[in-house]
Every structure is written in C-alpha cells, then in structure tokens.
Amino acid sequence: MGDTGGVRQPHASSRQEPPPMPRLALYALVVCALAVAAAVISFVQGSWLGVVWVLLAGLSSNMAWFYLRREKMRRNSAGAAAPTS
C-alpha cells in the first residue's frame, strides 16, 4: 500500500505543506480576538470593564504563543530523534 514503484512525484517532494496549527493555540487565538473585540466595545460604550477584556486578551495571546512554541519544540525533538535510514 502506498508503494509507487520507485517513481518520484516531483511536485510532492519539492513543495511541502506547513504543519497544521495546534488546536489549543488556535482556540487561544480565537479567545484573544474575541477579547480584543469585547474590550473595544466596552471602551466605546464608556465602560471600564474593558480593562478586564484587555487582560484576558493578553493572557490568551501568551497561551497561544506557549502552545505554538511547545509544538515547535516537540516537532524538533521528534525529528532529531528519528533515525535517518
């Protein structure tokens, strides 16, 4: 299964798809975007509750960065440990 008989696919080896974004990082980015939107709406309405939304946006952006960085480090360590045969 999957054997191409030694025939190389030129387009498959020359261009590689980027790895998908980790799911938790994607959720954190969505929360960050929604928190920024909520902060803007709160400040436009004259409410100081927007400060809480800004803090939540900062926290969720840091979480997204953390999950992306952790996934990148995991891929690098898995790639280095794989045998090259």
All heavy atoms as an XYZ file, in Angstrom:
636
protein
N       0.823     -1.174      0.000
C       0.000      0.000      0.000
C       0.869      1.240      0.000
O       1.783      1.363      0.798
C      -0.856      0.029      1.267
C      -2.306     -0.146      0.985
S      -3.168     -0.298      2.532
C      -4.400      0.877      2.238
N       0.616      2.157     -0.888
C       1.375      3.378     -0.931
C       2.677      3.275     -1.707
O       3.388      4.251     -1.821
N       3.018      2.089     -2.240
C       4.255      1.927     -2.986
C       4.038      2.456     -4.392
O       3.130      2.048     -5.096
C       4.660      0.456     -3.016
C       5.998      0.252     -3.685
O       6.763      1.233     -3.768
O       6.268     -0.876     -4.109
N       4.899      3.383     -4.813
C       4.767      3.963     -6.146
C       5.709      3.311     -7.143
O       5.867      3.802     -8.251
C       5.035      5.475     -6.098
O       6.352      5.681     -5.594
C       4.024      6.193     -5.239
N       6.352      2.240     -6.748
C       7.239      1.544     -7.666
C       8.517      2.296     -7.932
O       9.121      2.146     -8.985
N       8.966      3.108     -7.009
C      10.217      3.838     -7.180
C      10.078      5.104     -7.995
O      11.042      5.780     -8.252
N       8.877      5.451     -8.434
C       8.656      6.660     -9.213
C       8.464      7.820     -8.253
O       7.633      7.788     -7.361
C       7.409      6.515    -10.120
C       7.156      7.796    -10.886
C       7.584      5.337    -11.057
N       9.276      8.847     -8.438
C       9.172     10.015     -7.562
C       8.129     10.982     -8.112
O       8.029     11.191     -9.316
C      10.507     10.736     -7.467
C      11.504     10.027     -6.624
C      12.493     11.086     -6.129
N      13.294     10.583     -5.070
C      13.033     10.777     -3.785
N      11.973     11.445     -3.430
N      13.835     10.325     -2.866
N       7.407     11.578     -7.193
C       6.460     12.624     -7.552
C       7.172     13.967     -7.382
O       7.470     14.366     -6.269
C       5.238     12.572     -6.620
C       4.514     11.238     -6.620
C       3.802     10.992     -7.930
O       3.472     11.920     -8.663
N       3.591      9.730     -8.254
N       7.498     14.676     -8.487
C       8.290     15.890     -8.368
C       7.599     16.999     -7.581
O       8.224     17.705     -6.828
C       8.540     16.324     -9.807
C       7.511     15.633    -10.617
C       7.150     14.382     -9.868
N       6.306     17.148     -7.720
C       5.624     18.229     -7.022
C       5.460     17.929     -5.532
O       5.396     18.829     -4.725
C       4.260     18.512     -7.645
C       3.350     17.317     -7.642
N       2.638     16.920     -6.536
C       3.055     16.425     -8.607
C       1.942     15.838     -6.809
N       2.176     15.518     -8.062
N       5.408     16.666     -5.158
C       5.227     16.317     -3.748
C       6.511     16.515     -2.948
O       6.464     16.892     -1.791
C       4.755     14.870     -3.626
N       7.665     16.280     -3.560
C       8.912     16.409     -2.810
C       9.469     17.826     -2.839
O      10.212     18.210     -1.949
C       9.954     15.433     -3.363
O      10.245     15.782     -4.700
N       9.117     18.624     -3.845
C       9.677     19.955     -3.939
C       8.916     20.978     -3.101
O       9.463     21.976     -2.699
C       9.705     20.421     -5.394
O       8.384     20.513     -5.884
N       7.661     20.705     -2.818
C       6.865     21.660     -2.046
C       6.231     20.925     -0.876
O       5.544     19.924     -1.056
C       5.786     22.260     -2.930
C       5.040     23.383     -2.288
C       4.107     24.042     -3.265
N       3.421     23.046     -4.072
C       2.175     23.164     -4.484
N       1.487     24.208     -4.179
N       1.618     22.234     -5.224
N       6.464     21.443      0.305
C       5.955     20.783      1.490
C       4.918     21.674      2.159
O       5.115     22.877      2.307
C       7.098     20.485      2.460
C       6.686     19.647      3.634
C       7.890     19.333      4.516
O       8.920     19.998      4.417
N       7.752     18.352      5.353
N       3.802     21.074      2.576
C       2.753     21.803      3.268
C       3.222     22.179      4.667
O       3.911     21.403      5.318
C       1.494     20.931      3.381
C       0.864     20.583      2.055
C       0.041     21.734      1.508
O      -0.527     22.493      2.307
O      -0.005     21.865      0.283
N       2.846     23.354      5.159
C       3.202     23.692      6.539
C       2.402     22.814      7.505
O       1.283     22.415      7.189
C       2.796     25.161      6.669
C       1.784     25.372      5.605
C       2.128     24.420      4.493
N       2.970     22.517      8.655
C       2.248     21.679      9.612
C       1.027     22.419     10.141
O       1.031     23.656     10.234
C       3.265     21.431     10.717
C       4.245     22.522     10.589
C       4.278     22.905      9.143
N      -0.028     21.703     10.482
C      -1.223     22.372     10.988
C      -0.967     22.991     12.361
O      -0.113     22.532     13.116
C      -2.240     21.240     11.080
C      -1.440     19.998     11.204
C      -0.184     20.253     10.416
N      -1.716     24.039     12.654
C      -1.574     24.716     13.938
C      -2.166     23.840     15.046
O      -3.214     23.233     14.844
C      -2.302     26.055     13.903
C      -2.207     26.838     15.186
S      -3.076     28.403     15.105
C      -1.936     29.353     14.145
N      -1.492     23.770     16.186
C      -2.054     23.006     17.300
C      -3.428     23.557     17.702
O      -3.654     24.770     17.676
C      -1.052     23.208     18.428
C       0.191     23.651     17.769
C      -0.200     24.325     16.497
N      -4.322     22.660     18.055
C      -5.700     23.039     18.329
C      -5.813     24.009     19.509
O      -6.571     24.972     19.444
C      -6.525     21.785     18.611
C      -7.993     22.071     18.740
C      -8.776     20.818     18.884
N      -8.620     20.026     17.685
C      -8.958     18.751     17.600
N      -9.432     18.118     18.636
N      -8.813     18.090     16.468
N      -5.072     23.782     20.579
C      -5.159     24.678     21.734
C      -4.669     26.084     21.400
O      -5.210     27.071     21.893
C      -4.367     24.105     22.910
C      -4.999     22.892     23.587
C      -4.052     22.341     24.651
C      -6.325     23.250     24.203
N      -3.663     26.181     20.557
C      -3.178     27.500     20.141
C      -4.235     28.216     19.307
O      -4.427     29.435     19.450
C      -1.884     27.365     19.350
N      -4.920     27.474     18.469
C      -5.976     28.076     17.658
C      -7.114     28.577     18.541
O      -7.621     29.684     18.357
C      -6.489     27.058     16.646
C      -7.555     27.539     15.679
C      -7.002     28.667     14.823
C      -8.032     26.398     14.813
N      -7.515     27.793     19.529
C      -8.564     28.222     20.456
C      -8.132     29.467     21.228
O      -8.930     30.385     21.433
C      -8.912     27.108     21.434
C      -9.620     25.923     20.812
C      -9.589     24.691     21.428
C     -10.319     26.031     19.617
C     -10.233     23.597     20.877
C     -10.953     24.953     19.050
C     -10.917     23.727     19.693
O     -11.555     22.658     19.143
N      -6.885     29.504     21.650
C      -6.391     30.658     22.393
C      -6.385     31.911     21.514
O      -6.696     33.009     21.994
C      -4.999     30.380     22.935
N      -6.058     31.767     20.238
C      -6.090     32.919     19.334
C      -7.513     33.415     19.113
O      -7.751     34.624     19.020
C      -5.446     32.560     17.993
C      -3.932     32.543     17.978
C      -3.424     32.088     16.619
C      -3.383     33.911     18.309
N      -8.461     32.500     19.036
C      -9.864     32.894     18.884
C     -10.329     33.654     20.128
O     -10.979     34.705     20.025
C     -10.753     31.658     18.617
C     -12.228     31.996     18.735
C     -10.449     31.070     17.252
N      -9.979     33.147     21.304
C     -10.337     33.832     22.548
C      -9.685     35.213     22.595
O     -10.311     36.198     23.008
C      -9.943     32.984     23.775
C     -10.041     33.778     25.066
C     -10.803     31.734     23.848
N      -8.451     35.305     22.149
C      -7.744     36.589     22.133
C      -8.467     37.589     21.225
O      -8.681     38.743     21.607
C      -6.311     36.378     21.666
S      -5.337     37.891     21.643
N      -8.844     37.163     20.039
C      -9.538     38.053     19.105
C     -10.890     38.496     19.665
O     -11.264     39.675     19.566
C      -9.716     37.356     17.760
N     -11.616     37.571     20.273
C     -12.906     37.927     20.854
C     -12.744     38.869     22.049
O     -13.551     39.784     22.245
C     -13.660     36.660     21.266
C     -14.149     35.785     20.113
C     -14.745     34.491     20.652
C     -15.148     36.535     19.255
N     -11.709     38.660     22.843
C     -11.471     39.535     23.985
C     -11.097     40.948     23.536
O     -11.520     41.932     24.149
C     -10.371     38.950     24.872
N     -10.315     41.047     22.468
C      -9.966     42.374     21.934
C     -11.224     43.072     21.430
O     -11.435     44.272     21.693
C      -8.908     42.254     20.825
C      -8.753     43.554     20.055
C      -7.579     41.826     21.417
N     -12.080     42.336     20.728
C     -13.332     42.928     20.238
C     -14.210     43.373     21.406
O     -14.797     44.476     21.378
C     -14.076     41.931     19.362
N     -14.295     42.556     22.450
C     -15.097     42.915     23.618
C     -14.507     44.129     24.329
O     -15.252     44.994     24.828
C     -15.190     41.727     24.572
N     -13.186     44.228     24.377
C     -12.552     45.387     25.008
C     -12.858     46.666     24.239
O     -13.167     47.706     24.839
C     -11.039     45.164     25.096
N     -12.782     46.596     22.934
C     -13.078     47.772     22.115
C     -14.521     48.203     22.332
O     -14.811     49.397     22.536
C     -12.791     47.479     20.621
C     -13.358     48.573     19.733
C     -11.305     47.317     20.388
N     -15.440     47.259     22.310
C     -16.856     47.586     22.508
C     -17.076     48.179     23.898
O     -17.811     49.156     24.058
C     -17.722     46.331     22.271
C     -17.701     45.967     20.796
C     -19.151     46.559     22.755
C     -18.324     44.626     20.480
N     -16.437     47.606     24.898
C     -16.599     48.122     26.262
C     -16.083     49.550     26.385
O     -16.735     50.404     27.000
C     -15.859     47.227     27.252
O     -16.470     45.969     27.340
N     -14.917     49.808     25.813
C     -14.360     51.157     25.906
C     -15.179     52.164     25.101
O     -15.331     53.317     25.513
C     -12.906     51.176     25.462
C     -11.957     50.603     26.484
C     -11.017     49.651     26.114
C     -11.997     51.013     27.799
C     -10.137     49.126     27.039
C     -11.117     50.500     28.745
C     -10.190     49.548     28.360
N     -15.722     51.741     23.969
C     -16.558     52.637     23.170
C     -17.821     53.010     23.937
O     -18.295     54.148     23.876
C     -16.891     51.993     21.802
C     -18.031     52.716     21.103
C     -15.652     51.973     20.920
N     -18.348     52.055     24.694
C     -19.551     52.322     25.484
C     -19.235     53.068     26.777
O     -20.137     53.407     27.534
C     -20.258     51.011     25.820
C     -20.867     50.338     24.617
C     -21.528     49.019     24.962
O     -21.364     48.492     26.055
N     -22.267     48.482     23.999
N     -17.981     53.310     27.059
C     -17.595     54.077     28.232
C     -17.440     53.236     29.487
O     -17.370     53.770     30.583
N     -17.356     51.935     29.343
C     -17.230     51.048     30.492
C     -15.759     50.725     30.749
O     -14.998     50.453     29.823
C     -17.996     49.753     30.227
O     -17.752     48.813     31.248
N     -15.392     50.742     32.023
C     -14.029     50.381     32.388
C     -13.851     48.876     32.476
O     -12.767     48.391     32.786
C     -13.648     51.032     33.717
C     -13.348     52.478     33.535
C     -14.190     53.519     33.740
C     -12.122     53.031     33.065
N     -13.568     54.701     33.434
C     -12.293     54.428     33.021
C     -10.911     52.491     32.676
C     -11.287     55.289     32.610
C      -9.904     53.352     32.268
C     -10.100     54.723     32.236
N     -14.913     48.122     32.216
C     -14.819     46.668     32.189
C     -13.899     46.201     31.049
O     -13.394     45.082     31.060
C     -16.218     46.064     32.017
C     -16.355     44.564     32.162
C     -15.948     44.132     33.561
C     -17.765     44.122     31.865
N     -13.633     47.093     30.110
C     -12.729     46.771     29.014
C     -11.330     46.424     29.486
O     -10.606     45.690     28.809
N     -10.952     46.905     30.653
C      -9.634     46.584     31.205
C      -9.520     45.081     31.448
O      -8.481     44.468     31.174
C      -9.385     47.379     32.514
C      -8.112     46.924     33.198
C      -9.352     48.858     32.223
N     -10.601     44.487     31.946
C     -10.598     43.034     32.173
C     -10.453     42.288     30.850
O      -9.724     41.291     30.758
C     -11.894     42.610     32.902
C     -11.969     41.099     33.049
C     -11.987     43.286     34.249
N     -11.125     42.787     29.807
C     -11.021     42.136     28.496
C      -9.606     42.264     27.929
O      -9.115     41.339     27.279
C     -12.034     42.731     27.524
C     -13.442     42.383     27.868
C     -14.416     43.232     28.272
C     -14.021     41.081     27.842
N     -15.570     42.539     28.504
C     -15.364     41.207     28.248
C     -13.550     39.807     27.527
C     -16.234     40.135     28.335
C     -14.412     38.734     27.614
C     -15.731     38.893     28.016
N      -8.961     43.398     28.165
C      -7.574     43.572     27.706
C      -6.659     42.578     28.410
O      -5.782     41.959     27.789
C      -7.099     45.029     27.923
C      -5.603     45.156     27.719
C      -7.842     45.961     26.992
N      -6.870     42.401     29.722
C      -6.058     41.434     30.460
C      -6.300     40.012     29.958
O      -5.352     39.226     29.824
C      -6.360     41.528     31.960
C      -5.923     42.828     32.633
C      -6.424     42.860     34.073
C      -4.429     42.992     32.575
N      -7.548     39.695     29.655
C      -7.855     38.365     29.112
C      -7.218     38.180     27.730
O      -6.722     37.092     27.410
C      -9.361     38.155     29.030
C      -9.821     36.795     28.528
C      -9.354     35.693     29.484
C     -11.316     36.755     28.377
N      -7.197     39.225     26.925
C      -6.557     39.145     25.608
C      -5.057     38.892     25.754
O      -4.481     38.082     25.019
C      -6.805     40.427     24.817
N      -4.435     39.560     26.716
C      -3.009     39.335     26.947
C      -2.723     37.926     27.405
O      -1.774     37.283     26.943
N      -3.538     37.429     28.314
C      -3.355     36.062     28.804
C      -3.532     35.040     27.682
O      -2.711     34.127     27.523
C      -4.358     35.779     29.929
C      -4.353     34.361     30.485
C      -3.060     34.104     31.238
C      -5.553     34.157     31.377
N      -4.568     35.197     26.886
C      -4.819     34.214     25.828
C      -3.769     34.293     24.717
O      -3.414     33.269     24.127
C      -6.226     34.387     25.253
O      -6.387     35.671     24.708
N      -3.235     35.487     24.446
C      -2.175     35.561     23.436
C      -0.906     34.871     23.934
O      -0.201     34.220     23.160
C      -1.889     37.009     23.055
O      -1.261     37.695     24.114
N      -0.618     35.006     25.231
C       0.530     34.301     25.793
C       0.322     32.792     25.756
O       1.266     32.043     25.501
C       0.787     34.752     27.233
C       1.420     36.113     27.298
O       1.963     36.601     26.321
N       1.325     36.742     28.451
N      -0.897     32.346     25.989
C      -1.194     30.911     25.911
C      -1.002     30.399     24.487
O      -0.448     29.315     24.279
C      -2.624     30.634     26.377
C      -2.813     30.783     27.867
S      -4.533     30.633     28.365
C      -4.897     28.982     27.833
N      -1.462     31.176     23.500
C      -1.295     30.773     22.106
C       0.185     30.668     21.753
O       0.619     29.700     21.113
C      -1.995     31.763     21.182
N       0.976     31.652     22.169
C       2.411     31.615     21.906
C       3.042     30.398     22.565
O       3.887     29.716     21.969
C       3.056     32.897     22.432
C       4.532     32.912     22.261
C       5.221     33.286     21.150
C       5.506     32.488     23.218
N       6.573     33.137     21.371
C       6.765     32.649     22.626
C       5.432     31.996     24.508
C       7.945     32.324     23.292
C       6.606     31.683     25.170
C       7.830     31.852     24.561
N       2.636     30.118     23.813
C       3.187     28.976     24.536
C       2.887     27.667     23.815
O       3.767     26.821     23.626
C       2.615     28.935     25.957
C       2.957     27.674     26.705
C       4.212     27.503     27.257
C       2.027     26.660     26.847
C       4.533     26.340     27.940
C       2.333     25.503     27.529
C       3.590     25.336     28.078
N       1.648     27.460     23.398
C       1.279     26.201     22.731
C       1.964     26.065     21.373
O       2.354     24.958     20.985
C      -0.234     26.090     22.587
C      -0.929     25.819     23.894
C      -1.949     26.629     24.343
C      -0.553     24.737     24.692
C      -2.580     26.374     25.544
C      -1.179     24.482     25.893
C      -2.185     25.307     26.317
O      -2.804     25.055     27.508
N       2.105     27.163     20.647
C       2.818     27.096     19.365
C       4.290     26.758     19.578
O       4.861     25.932     18.865
C       2.695     28.413     18.613
C       1.357     28.687     17.959
C       1.313     30.115     17.435
C       1.090     27.697     16.852
N       4.905     27.395     20.563
C       6.323     27.150     20.853
C       6.536     25.716     21.324
O       7.502     25.069     20.934
C       6.801     28.147     21.911
C       8.224     28.031     22.268
C       9.077     28.691     21.224
N      10.456     28.624     21.661
C      11.461     28.475     20.841
N      11.259     28.421     19.551
N      12.675     28.395     21.291
N       5.635     25.211     22.178
C       5.753     23.849     22.687
C       5.634     22.834     21.547
O       6.390     21.865     21.483
C       4.682     23.586     23.737
C       4.836     22.235     24.398
C       3.870     22.052     25.512
N       2.545     21.822     24.972
C       1.504     21.459     25.700
N       1.615     21.343     27.000
N       0.334     21.259     25.142
N       4.712     23.077     20.623
C       4.548     22.160     19.482
C       5.776     22.204     18.582
O       6.229     21.170     18.084
C       3.295     22.534     18.699
C       3.017     21.637     17.539
C       2.662     20.213     17.932
O       2.290     19.971     19.083
O       2.762     19.324     17.066
N       6.344     23.390     18.382
C       7.543     23.510     17.555
C       8.715     22.757     18.186
O       9.446     22.043     17.508
C       7.904     24.983     17.374
C       9.101     25.208     16.499
C       9.394     26.680     16.354
C      10.635     26.906     15.545
N      10.997     28.324     15.467
N       8.878     22.890     19.501
C       9.956     22.185     20.188
C       9.733     20.670     20.156
O      10.679     19.905     20.014
C      10.077     22.680     21.627
C      10.654     24.072     21.706
S      10.703     24.842     23.331
C      10.986     23.523     24.446
N       8.471     20.243     20.263
C       8.171     18.816     20.208
C       8.503     18.244     18.830
O       9.092     17.182     18.711
C       6.694     18.563     20.518
C       6.336     17.085     20.613
C       4.847     16.873     20.707
N       4.136     17.266     19.501
C       4.056     16.524     18.393
N       4.654     15.357     18.336
N       3.376     16.947     17.354
N       8.169     18.985     17.777
C       8.473     18.522     16.414
C       9.978     18.468     16.176
O      10.483     17.554     15.533
C       7.817     19.431     15.390
C       6.354     19.183     15.260
C       5.796     19.839     14.022
N       4.371     19.593     13.970
C       3.454     20.538     13.879
N       3.823     21.789     13.816
N       2.180     20.242     13.850
N      10.704     19.474     16.682
C      12.160     19.486     16.509
C      12.813     18.335     17.236
O      13.739     17.715     16.732
C      12.744     20.814     16.973
C      12.438     21.945     16.004
O      12.077     21.712     14.872
N      12.564     23.156     16.479
N      12.344     18.035     18.437
C      12.951     16.932     19.187
C      12.562     15.588     18.591
O      13.365     14.650     18.600
C      12.551     16.995     20.656
O      11.169     16.750     20.803
N      11.372     15.466     18.050
C      10.959     14.219     17.409
C      11.710     14.002     16.104
O      12.074     12.881     15.752
C       9.452     14.224     17.150
N      11.977     15.091     15.381
C      12.729     14.983     14.128
C      14.174     14.634     14.350
O      14.793     13.911     13.577
N      14.763     15.129     15.440
C      16.165     14.843     15.739
C      16.353     13.412     16.225
O      17.395     12.808     16.007
C      16.681     15.817     16.796
N      15.325     12.861     16.883
C      15.425     11.521     17.438
C      15.121     10.434     16.407
O      15.450      9.268     16.611
C      14.481     11.366     18.633
N      14.520     10.818     15.283
C      14.159      9.831     14.270
C      15.418      9.346     13.539
O      16.284     10.143     13.191
C      13.178     10.444     13.267
N      15.509      8.055     13.316
C      16.673      7.526     12.589
C      16.620      7.931     11.117
O      15.554      8.017     10.520
C      16.550      6.006     12.735
C      15.100      5.769     13.022
C      14.593      7.002     13.734
N      17.758      8.216     10.545
C      17.842      8.607      9.145
C      18.338      7.435      8.316
O      19.527      7.214      8.154
C      18.804      9.797      8.958
O      20.072      9.433      9.515
C      18.274     11.029      9.668
N      17.393      6.653      7.830
C      17.785      5.497      7.011
C      17.201      5.574      5.633
O      16.280      6.241      5.352
C      17.347      4.199      7.674
O      15.959      4.189      7.891
